[in-house]
């Protein structure tokens, strides 16, 4: 199945637990590319079917799909 790139925003109250949250995201099916502890953001990829599970994790404020842009040739 095709994976999509996502950005996960961590609730400010859970930023001290970002490592534990990252482990739970991996268990939910996410492959983590970057963990930006200072700003409470984790980026990576997962299947569409896992997004709702990741969004429901305690401490996750929001999950957004990343969109891709294509250049237009003139």
PDB file with one MODEL, atoms N, CA, C and O in Angstrom:
MODEL        1
ATOM      1  N   UNK A   1       0.828  -1.179   0.000  1.00  0.00           N
ATOM      2  CA  UNK A   1       0.000   0.000   0.000  1.00  0.00           C
ATOM      3  C   UNK A   1       0.877   1.249   0.000  1.00  0.00           C
ATOM      4  O   UNK A   1       1.967   1.254   0.571  1.00  0.00           O
ATOM      5  N   UNK A   2       0.390   2.304  -0.645  1.00  0.00           N
ATOM      6  CA  UNK A   2       1.153   3.546  -0.744  1.00  0.00           C
ATOM      7  C   UNK A   2       1.177   4.282   0.596  1.00  0.00           C
ATOM      8  O   UNK A   2       0.161   4.398   1.281  1.00  0.00           O
ATOM      9  N   UNK A   3       2.342   4.766   0.944  1.00  0.00           N
ATOM     10  CA  UNK A   3       2.477   5.532   2.178  1.00  0.00           C
ATOM     11  C   UNK A   3       2.394   7.022   1.871  1.00  0.00           C
ATOM     12  O   UNK A   3       2.758   7.473   0.784  1.00  0.00           O
ATOM     13  N   UNK A   4       1.909   7.771   2.849  1.00  0.00           N
ATOM     14  CA  UNK A   4       1.798   9.220   2.719  1.00  0.00           C
ATOM     15  C   UNK A   4       2.683   9.878   3.769  1.00  0.00           C
ATOM     16  O   UNK A   4       2.902   9.333   4.851  1.00  0.00           O
ATOM     17  N   UNK A   5       3.180  11.046   3.432  1.00  0.00           N
ATOM     18  CA  UNK A   5       3.994  11.817   4.365  1.00  0.00           C
ATOM     19  C   UNK A   5       3.058  12.565   5.311  1.00  0.00           C
ATOM     20  O   UNK A   5       2.057  13.140   4.883  1.00  0.00           O
ATOM     21  N   UNK A   6       3.395  12.551   6.608  1.00  0.00           N
ATOM     22  CA  UNK A   6       2.576  13.257   7.597  1.00  0.00           C
ATOM     23  C   UNK A   6       3.454  14.081   8.530  1.00  0.00           C
ATOM     24  O   UNK A   6       4.636  13.798   8.723  1.00  0.00           O
ATOM     25  N   UNK A   7       2.840  15.103   9.095  1.00  0.00           N
ATOM     26  CA  UNK A   7       3.449  15.915  10.142  1.00  0.00           C
ATOM     27  C   UNK A   7       2.556  15.795  11.366  1.00  0.00           C
ATOM     28  O   UNK A   7       1.344  15.994  11.280  1.00  0.00           O
ATOM     29  N   UNK A   8       3.156  15.470  12.501  1.00  0.00           N
ATOM     30  CA  UNK A   8       2.402  15.298  13.741  1.00  0.00           C
ATOM     31  C   UNK A   8       2.814  16.400  14.712  1.00  0.00           C
ATOM     32  O   UNK A   8       3.992  16.554  15.035  1.00  0.00           O
ATOM     33  N   UNK A   9       1.826  17.159  15.169  1.00  0.00           N
ATOM     34  CA  UNK A   9       2.060  18.211  16.153  1.00  0.00           C
ATOM     35  C   UNK A   9       1.734  17.655  17.530  1.00  0.00           C
ATOM     36  O   UNK A   9       0.642  17.135  17.757  1.00  0.00           O
ATOM     37  N   UNK A  10       2.689  17.768  18.448  1.00  0.00           N
ATOM     38  CA  UNK A  10       2.536  17.242  19.802  1.00  0.00           C
ATOM     39  C   UNK A  10       1.957  18.325  20.710  1.00  0.00           C
ATOM     40  O   UNK A  10       2.391  19.476  20.672  1.00  0.00           O
ATOM     41  N   UNK A  11       0.981  17.946  21.521  1.00  0.00           N
ATOM     42  CA  UNK A  11       0.391  18.859  22.502  1.00  0.00           C
ATOM     43  C   UNK A  11       1.501  19.371  23.421  1.00  0.00           C
ATOM     44  O   UNK A  11       2.363  18.607  23.854  1.00  0.00           O
ATOM     45  N   UNK A  12       1.468  20.650  23.706  1.00  0.00           N
ATOM     46  CA  UNK A  12       2.518  21.278  24.520  1.00  0.00           C
ATOM     47  C   UNK A  12       2.714  20.586  25.868  1.00  0.00           C
ATOM     48  O   UNK A  12       3.839  20.502  26.361  1.00  0.00           O
ATOM     49  N   UNK A  13       1.648  20.097  26.460  1.00  0.00           N
ATOM     50  CA  UNK A  13       1.729  19.429  27.763  1.00  0.00           C
ATOM     51  C   UNK A  13       2.468  18.092  27.689  1.00  0.00           C
ATOM     52  O   UNK A  13       2.860  17.553  28.724  1.00  0.00           O
ATOM     53  N   UNK A  14       2.665  17.546  26.482  1.00  0.00           N
ATOM     54  CA  UNK A  14       3.303  16.240  26.309  1.00  0.00           C
ATOM     55  C   UNK A  14       4.691  16.325  25.670  1.00  0.00           C
ATOM     56  O   UNK A  14       5.277  15.297  25.332  1.00  0.00           O
ATOM     57  N   UNK A  15       5.211  17.513  25.504  1.00  0.00           N
ATOM     58  CA  UNK A  15       6.500  17.654  24.807  1.00  0.00           C
ATOM     59  C   UNK A  15       7.662  17.023  25.560  1.00  0.00           C
ATOM     60  O   UNK A  15       8.669  16.669  24.947  1.00  0.00           O
ATOM     61  N   UNK A  16       7.544  16.878  26.863  1.00  0.00           N
ATOM     62  CA  UNK A  16       8.594  16.187  27.622  1.00  0.00           C
ATOM     63  C   UNK A  16       8.547  14.683  27.395  1.00  0.00           C
ATOM     64  O   UNK A  16       9.490  13.974  27.747  1.00  0.00           O
ATOM     65  N   UNK A  17       7.468  14.194  26.815  1.00  0.00           N
ATOM     66  CA  UNK A  17       7.294  12.756  26.556  1.00  0.00           C
ATOM     67  C   UNK A  17       7.359  12.435  25.072  1.00  0.00           C
ATOM     68  O   UNK A  17       6.815  11.420  24.637  1.00  0.00           O
ATOM     69  N   UNK A  18       8.012  13.280  24.288  1.00  0.00           N
ATOM     70  CA  UNK A  18       8.001  13.111  22.837  1.00  0.00           C
ATOM     71  C   UNK A  18       8.661  11.792  22.401  1.00  0.00           C
ATOM     72  O   UNK A  18       8.252  11.199  21.403  1.00  0.00           O
ATOM     73  N   UNK A  19       9.664  11.341  23.134  1.00  0.00           N
ATOM     74  CA  UNK A  19      10.321  10.071  22.785  1.00  0.00           C
ATOM     75  C   UNK A  19       9.345   8.904  22.944  1.00  0.00           C
ATOM     76  O   UNK A  19       9.297   8.012  22.097  1.00  0.00           O
ATOM     77  N   UNK A  20       8.573   8.912  24.024  1.00  0.00           N
ATOM     78  CA  UNK A  20       7.580   7.851  24.241  1.00  0.00           C
ATOM     79  C   UNK A  20       6.487   7.908  23.186  1.00  0.00           C
ATOM     80  O   UNK A  20       6.036   6.873  22.695  1.00  0.00           O
ATOM     81  N   UNK A  21       6.062   9.121  22.838  1.00  0.00           N
ATOM     82  CA  UNK A  21       5.053   9.276  21.794  1.00  0.00           C
ATOM     83  C   UNK A  21       5.579   8.767  20.454  1.00  0.00           C
ATOM     84  O   UNK A  21       4.847   8.125  19.700  1.00  0.00           O
ATOM     85  N   UNK A  22       6.834   9.050  20.161  1.00  0.00           N
ATOM     86  CA  UNK A  22       7.432   8.566  18.915  1.00  0.00           C
ATOM     87  C   UNK A  22       7.415   7.040  18.873  1.00  0.00           C
ATOM     88  O   UNK A  22       7.123   6.453  17.831  1.00  0.00           O
ATOM     89  N   UNK A  23       7.721   6.402  19.983  1.00  0.00           N
ATOM     90  CA  UNK A  23       7.673   4.935  20.044  1.00  0.00           C
ATOM     91  C   UNK A  23       6.266   4.416  19.776  1.00  0.00           C
ATOM     92  O   UNK A  23       6.096   3.415  19.081  1.00  0.00           O
ATOM     93  N   UNK A  24       5.258   5.091  20.321  1.00  0.00           N
ATOM     94  CA  UNK A  24       3.871   4.660  20.106  1.00  0.00           C
ATOM     95  C   UNK A  24       3.444   4.881  18.658  1.00  0.00           C
ATOM     96  O   UNK A  24       2.644   4.113  18.122  1.00  0.00           O
ATOM     97  N   UNK A  25       3.974   5.925  18.024  1.00  0.00           N
ATOM     98  CA  UNK A  25       3.671   6.166  16.611  1.00  0.00           C
ATOM     99  C   UNK A  25       4.273   5.072  15.741  1.00  0.00           C
ATOM    100  O   UNK A  25       3.655   4.624  14.775  1.00  0.00           O
ATOM    101  N   UNK A  26       5.479   4.646  16.088  1.00  0.00           N
ATOM    102  CA  UNK A  26       6.116   3.542  15.360  1.00  0.00           C
ATOM    103  C   UNK A  26       5.283   2.275  15.514  1.00  0.00           C
ATOM    104  O   UNK A  26       5.074   1.546  14.544  1.00  0.00           O
ATOM    105  N   UNK A  27       4.810   2.012  16.723  1.00  0.00           N
ATOM    106  CA  UNK A  27       3.957   0.842  16.963  1.00  0.00           C
ATOM    107  C   UNK A  27       2.659   0.917  16.159  1.00  0.00           C
ATOM    108  O   UNK A  27       2.106  -0.112  15.770  1.00  0.00           O
ATOM    109  N   UNK A  28       2.175   2.141  15.909  1.00  0.00           N
ATOM    110  CA  UNK A  28       0.943   2.338  15.144  1.00  0.00           C
ATOM    111  C   UNK A  28       1.174   2.260  13.636  1.00  0.00           C
ATOM    112  O   UNK A  28       0.223   2.313  12.857  1.00  0.00           O
ATOM    113  N   UNK A  29       2.445   2.134  13.221  1.00  0.00           N
ATOM    114  CA  UNK A  29       2.737   1.957  11.801  1.00  0.00           C
ATOM    115  C   UNK A  29       3.449   3.107  11.120  1.00  0.00           C
ATOM    116  O   UNK A  29       3.568   3.116   9.895  1.00  0.00           O
ATOM    117  N   UNK A  30       3.922   4.073  11.882  1.00  0.00           N
ATOM    118  CA  UNK A  30       4.606   5.232  11.298  1.00  0.00           C
ATOM    119  C   UNK A  30       6.105   4.987  11.210  1.00  0.00           C
ATOM    120  O   UNK A  30       6.711   4.425  12.122  1.00  0.00           O
ATOM    121  N   UNK A  31       6.691   5.414  10.104  1.00  0.00           N
ATOM    122  CA  UNK A  31       8.142   5.448   9.954  1.00  0.00           C
ATOM    123  C   UNK A  31       8.557   6.900  10.173  1.00  0.00           C
ATOM    124  O   UNK A  31       8.147   7.785   9.422  1.00  0.00           O
ATOM    125  N   UNK A  32       9.361   7.142  11.190  1.00  0.00           N
ATOM    126  CA  UNK A  32       9.725   8.514  11.553  1.00  0.00           C
ATOM    127  C   UNK A  32      10.948   8.962  10.765  1.00  0.00           C
ATOM    128  O   UNK A  32      11.964   8.268  10.704  1.00  0.00           O
ATOM    129  N   UNK A  33      10.818  10.158  10.158  1.00  0.00           N
ATOM    130  CA  UNK A  33      11.936  10.765   9.438  1.00  0.00           C
ATOM    131  C   UNK A  33      12.668  11.773  10.318  1.00  0.00           C
ATOM    132  O   UNK A  33      13.898  11.789  10.365  1.00  0.00           O
ATOM    133  N   UNK A  34      11.899  12.619  11.019  1.00  0.00           N
ATOM    134  CA  UNK A  34      12.498  13.644  11.877  1.00  0.00           C
ATOM    135  C   UNK A  34      11.692  13.782  13.156  1.00  0.00           C
ATOM    136  O   UNK A  34      10.465  13.683  13.159  1.00  0.00           O
ATOM    137  N   UNK A  35      12.409  14.011  14.231  1.00  0.00           N
ATOM    138  CA  UNK A  35      11.781  14.314  15.514  1.00  0.00           C
ATOM    139  C   UNK A  35      12.333  15.650  15.972  1.00  0.00           C
ATOM    140  O   UNK A  35      13.504  15.752  16.339  1.00  0.00           O
ATOM    141  N   UNK A  36      11.502  16.664  15.951  1.00  0.00           N
ATOM    142  CA  UNK A  36      11.918  18.019  16.292  1.00  0.00           C
ATOM    143  C   UNK A  36      11.413  18.345  17.695  1.00  0.00           C
ATOM    144  O   UNK A  36      10.390  19.008  17.870  1.00  0.00           O
ATOM    145  N   UNK A  37      12.154  17.862  18.682  1.00  0.00           N
ATOM    146  CA  UNK A  37      11.734  17.961  20.083  1.00  0.00           C
ATOM    147  C   UNK A  37      11.468  19.396  20.527  1.00  0.00           C
ATOM    148  O   UNK A  37      10.494  19.651  21.235  1.00  0.00           O
ATOM    149  N   UNK A  38      12.315  20.329  20.121  1.00  0.00           N
ATOM    150  CA  UNK A  38      12.216  21.712  20.596  1.00  0.00           C
ATOM    151  C   UNK A  38      10.898  22.377  20.211  1.00  0.00           C
ATOM    152  O   UNK A  38      10.405  23.246  20.930  1.00  0.00           O
ATOM    153  N   UNK A  39      10.331  21.972  19.081  1.00  0.00           N
ATOM    154  CA  UNK A  39       9.074  22.590  18.641  1.00  0.00           C
ATOM    155  C   UNK A  39       7.897  21.623  18.694  1.00  0.00           C
ATOM    156  O   UNK A  39       6.780  21.991  18.330  1.00  0.00           O
ATOM    157  N   UNK A  40       8.131  20.398  19.138  1.00  0.00           N
ATOM    158  CA  UNK A  40       7.050  19.440  19.312  1.00  0.00           C
ATOM    159  C   UNK A  40       6.448  18.931  18.022  1.00  0.00           C
ATOM    160  O   UNK A  40       5.227  18.832  17.896  1.00  0.00           O
ATOM    161  N   UNK A  41       7.302  18.605  17.058  1.00  0.00           N
ATOM    162  CA  UNK A  41       6.840  18.122  15.760  1.00  0.00           C
ATOM    163  C   UNK A  41       7.574  16.839  15.400  1.00  0.00           C
ATOM    164  O   UNK A  41       8.780  16.717  15.619  1.00  0.00           O
ATOM    165  N   UNK A  42       6.835  15.886  14.846  1.00  0.00           N
ATOM    166  CA  UNK A  42       7.415  14.650  14.331  1.00  0.00           C
ATOM    167  C   UNK A  42       6.935  14.497  12.896  1.00  0.00           C
ATOM    168  O   UNK A  42       5.742  14.626  12.620  1.00  0.00           O
ATOM    169  N   UNK A  43       7.864  14.222  11.976  1.00  0.00           N
ATOM    170  CA  UNK A  43       7.490  13.995  10.583  1.00  0.00           C
ATOM    171  C   UNK A  43       7.850  12.575  10.193  1.00  0.00           C
ATOM    172  O   UNK A  43       8.753  11.964  10.764  1.00  0.00           O
ATOM    173  N   UNK A  44       7.131  12.068   9.217  1.00  0.00           N
ATOM    174  CA  UNK A  44       7.412  10.723   8.740  1.00  0.00           C
ATOM    175  C   UNK A  44       6.379  10.277   7.736  1.00  0.00           C
ATOM    176  O   UNK A  44       5.691  11.094   7.124  1.00  0.00           O
ATOM    177  N   UNK A  45       6.276   8.958   7.570  1.00  0.00           N
ATOM    178  CA  UNK A  45       5.313   8.422   6.611  1.00  0.00           C
ATOM    179  C   UNK A  45       4.587   7.230   7.210  1.00  0.00           C
ATOM    180  O   UNK A  45       5.096   6.537   8.092  1.00  0.00           O
ATOM    181  N   UNK A  46       3.394   7.018   6.706  1.00  0.00           N
ATOM    182  CA  UNK A  46       2.565   5.912   7.154  1.00  0.00           C
ATOM    183  C   UNK A  46       1.504   5.644   6.095  1.00  0.00           C
ATOM    184  O   UNK A  46       1.350   6.416   5.149  1.00  0.00           O
ATOM    185  N   UNK A  47       0.787   4.563   6.259  1.00  0.00           N
ATOM    186  CA  UNK A  47      -0.323   4.280   5.362  1.00  0.00           C
ATOM    187  C   UNK A  47      -1.532   5.100   5.798  1.00  0.00           C
ATOM    188  O   UNK A  47      -1.678   5.429   6.976  1.00  0.00           O
ATOM    189  N   UNK A  48      -2.392   5.426   4.844  1.00  0.00           N
ATOM    190  CA  UNK A  48      -3.602   6.199   5.153  1.00  0.00           C
ATOM    191  C   UNK A  48      -4.396   5.585   6.288  1.00  0.00           C
ATOM    192  O   UNK A  48      -4.951   6.300   7.123  1.00  0.00           O
ATOM    193  N   UNK A  49      -4.453   4.275   6.322  1.00  0.00           N
ATOM    194  CA  UNK A  49      -5.269   3.583   7.323  1.00  0.00           C
ATOM    195  C   UNK A  49      -4.756   3.769   8.751  1.00  0.00           C
ATOM    196  O   UNK A  49      -5.511   3.558   9.700  1.00  0.00           O
ATOM    197  N   UNK A  50      -3.491   4.161   8.925  1.00  0.00           N
ATOM    198  CA  UNK A  50      -2.917   4.328  10.263  1.00  0.00           C
ATOM    199  C   UNK A  50      -3.044   5.753  10.794  1.00  0.00           C
ATOM    200  O   UNK A  50      -2.799   5.994  11.976  1.00  0.00           O
ATOM    201  N   UNK A  51      -3.422   6.692   9.943  1.00  0.00           N
ATOM    202  CA  UNK A  51      -3.463   8.096  10.357  1.00  0.00           C
ATOM    203  C   UNK A  51      -4.425   8.310  11.517  1.00  0.00           C
ATOM    204  O   UNK A  51      -4.094   9.025  12.463  1.00  0.00           O
ATOM    205  N   UNK A  52      -5.600   7.712  11.466  1.00  0.00           N
ATOM    206  CA  UNK A  52      -6.572   7.929  12.547  1.00  0.00           C
ATOM    207  C   UNK A  52      -6.072   7.357  13.870  1.00  0.00           C
ATOM    208  O   UNK A  52      -6.333   7.930  14.928  1.00  0.00           O
ATOM    209  N   UNK A  53      -5.355   6.233  13.823  1.00  0.00           N
ATOM    210  CA  UNK A  53      -4.791   5.652  15.052  1.00  0.00           C
ATOM    211  C   UNK A  53      -3.738   6.570  15.655  1.00  0.00           C
ATOM    212  O   UNK A  53      -3.680   6.739  16.873  1.00  0.00           O
ATOM    213  N   UNK A  54      -2.917   7.155  14.815  1.00  0.00           N
ATOM    214  CA  UNK A  54      -1.881   8.072  15.287  1.00  0.00           C
ATOM    215  C   UNK A  54      -2.527   9.329  15.867  1.00  0.00           C
ATOM    216  O   UNK A  54      -2.093   9.831  16.904  1.00  0.00           O
ATOM    217  N   UNK A  55      -3.555   9.833  15.203  1.00  0.00           N
ATOM    218  CA  UNK A  55      -4.238  11.045  15.666  1.00  0.00           C
ATOM    219  C   UNK A  55      -4.909  10.847  17.022  1.00  0.00           C
ATOM    220  O   UNK A  55      -5.073  11.808  17.774  1.00  0.00           O
ATOM    221  N   UNK A  56      -5.297   9.614  17.343  1.00  0.00           N
ATOM    222  CA  UNK A  56      -5.983   9.326  18.606  1.00  0.00           C
ATOM    223  C   UNK A  56      -5.033   9.094  19.782  1.00  0.00           C
ATOM    224  O   UNK A  56      -5.484   8.964  20.920  1.00  0.00           O
ATOM    225  N   UNK A  57      -3.723   9.041  19.519  1.00  0.00           N
ATOM    226  CA  UNK A  57      -2.767   8.826  20.604  1.00  0.00           C
ATOM    227  C   UNK A  57      -2.808  10.000  21.581  1.00  0.00           C
ATOM    228  O   UNK A  57      -2.863  11.161  21.175  1.00  0.00           O
ATOM    229  N   UNK A  58      -2.782   9.679  22.861  1.00  0.00           N
ATOM    230  CA  UNK A  58      -2.773  10.727  23.878  1.00  0.00           C
ATOM    231  C   UNK A  58      -1.503  11.553  23.729  1.00  0.00           C
ATOM    232  O   UNK A  58      -0.396  11.014  23.722  1.00  0.00           O
ATOM    233  N   UNK A  59      -1.673  12.865  23.611  1.00  0.00           N
ATOM    234  CA  UNK A  59      -0.534  13.758  23.445  1.00  0.00           C
ATOM    235  C   UNK A  59      -0.393  14.303  22.038  1.00  0.00           C
ATOM    236  O   UNK A  59       0.372  15.239  21.809  1.00  0.00           O
ATOM    237  N   UNK A  60      -1.128  13.725  21.085  1.00  0.00           N
ATOM    238  CA  UNK A  60      -1.088  14.211  19.707  1.00  0.00           C
ATOM    239  C   UNK A  60      -2.138  15.307  19.557  1.00  0.00           C
ATOM    240  O   UNK A  60      -3.324  15.081  19.794  1.00  0.00           O
ATOM    241  N   UNK A  61      -1.686  16.498  19.162  1.00  0.00           N
ATOM    242  CA  UNK A  61      -2.609  17.620  18.972  1.00  0.00           C
ATOM    243  C   UNK A  61      -3.233  17.597  17.582  1.00  0.00           C
ATOM    244  O   UNK A  61      -4.416  17.896  17.423  1.00  0.00           O
ATOM    245  N   UNK A  62      -2.427  17.238  16.566  1.00  0.00           N
ATOM    246  CA  UNK A  62      -2.934  17.258  15.192  1.00  0.00           C
ATOM    247  C   UNK A  62      -2.025  16.445  14.284  1.00  0.00           C
ATOM    248  O   UNK A  62      -0.815  16.375  14.495  1.00  0.00           O
ATOM    249  N   UNK A  63      -2.626  15.833  13.269  1.00  0.00           N
ATOM    250  CA  UNK A  63      -1.886  15.121  12.226  1.00  0.00           C
ATOM    251  C   UNK A  63      -2.287  15.733  10.893  1.00  0.00           C
ATOM    252  O   UNK A  63      -3.473  15.870  10.592  1.00  0.00           O
ATOM    253  N   UNK A  64      -1.291  16.098  10.099  1.00  0.00           N
ATOM    254  CA  UNK A  64      -1.563  16.678   8.786  1.00  0.00           C
ATOM    255  C   UNK A  64      -0.834  15.887   7.719  1.00  0.00           C
ATOM    256  O   UNK A  64       0.331  15.527   7.885  1.00  0.00           O
ATOM    257  N   UNK A  65      -1.531  15.619   6.619  1.00  0.00           N
ATOM    258  CA  UNK A  65      -0.878  15.024   5.453  1.00  0.00           C
ATOM    259  C   UNK A  65      -0.075  16.119   4.770  1.00  0.00           C
ATOM    260  O   UNK A  65      -0.534  17.253   4.631  1.00  0.00           O
ATOM    261  N   UNK A  66       1.132  15.762   4.346  1.00  0.00           N
ATOM    262  CA  UNK A  66       1.942  16.719   3.607  1.00  0.00           C
ATOM    263  C   UNK A  66       1.562  16.614   2.141  1.00  0.00           C
ATOM    264  O   UNK A  66       1.392  15.517   1.609  1.00  0.00           O
ATOM    265  N   UNK A  67       1.431  17.749   1.500  1.00  0.00           N
ATOM    266  CA  UNK A  67       1.112  17.736   0.076  1.00  0.00           C
ATOM    267  C   UNK A  67       2.395  17.923  -0.718  1.00  0.00           C
ATOM    268  O   UNK A  67       3.353  18.545  -0.257  1.00  0.00           O
ATOM    269  N   UNK A  68       2.387  17.377  -1.905  1.00  0.00           N
ATOM    270  CA  UNK A  68       3.566  17.528  -2.756  1.00  0.00           C
ATOM    271  C   UNK A  68       3.255  18.534  -3.853  1.00  0.00           C
ATOM    272  O   UNK A  68       2.118  18.654  -4.311  1.00  0.00           O
ATOM    273  N   UNK A  69       4.266  19.236  -4.253  1.00  0.00           N
ATOM    274  CA  UNK A  69       4.130  20.245  -5.297  1.00  0.00           C
ATOM    275  C   UNK A  69       4.924  19.812  -6.515  1.00  0.00           C
ATOM    276  O   UNK A  69       5.997  19.221  -6.395  1.00  0.00           O
ATOM    277  N   UNK A  70       4.391  20.111  -7.678  1.00  0.00           N
ATOM    278  CA  UNK A  70       5.111  19.824  -8.918  1.00  0.00           C
ATOM    279  C   UNK A  70       5.409  21.142  -9.614  1.00  0.00           C
ATOM    280  O   UNK A  70       4.583  22.055  -9.635  1.00  0.00           O
ATOM    281  N   UNK A  71       6.587  21.222 -10.175  1.00  0.00           N
ATOM    282  CA  UNK A  71       6.965  22.415 -10.920  1.00  0.00           C
ATOM    283  C   UNK A  71       6.269  22.411 -12.279  1.00  0.00           C
ATOM    284  O   UNK A  71       6.066  21.361 -12.889  1.00  0.00           O
ATOM    285  N   UNK A  72       5.916  23.585 -12.727  1.00  0.00           N
ATOM    286  CA  UNK A  72       5.282  23.731 -14.036  1.00  0.00           C
ATOM    287  C   UNK A  72       6.339  24.234 -15.005  1.00  0.00           C
ATOM    288  O   UNK A  72       7.010  25.234 -14.748  1.00  0.00           O
ATOM    289  N   UNK A  73       6.479  23.528 -16.120  1.00  0.00           N
ATOM    290  CA  UNK A  73       7.442  23.956 -17.139  1.00  0.00           C
ATOM    291  C   UNK A  73       6.775  24.955 -18.071  1.00  0.00           C
ATOM    292  O   UNK A  73       5.618  24.790 -18.458  1.00  0.00           O
ATOM    293  N   UNK A  74       7.520  25.987 -18.423  1.00  0.00           N
ATOM    294  CA  UNK A  74       7.014  26.990 -19.365  1.00  0.00           C
ATOM    295  C   UNK A  74       7.692  26.832 -20.689  1.00  0.00           C
ATOM    296  O   UNK A  74       7.407  27.582 -21.622  1.00  0.00           O
TER     297      UNK A  74
ENDMDL
END
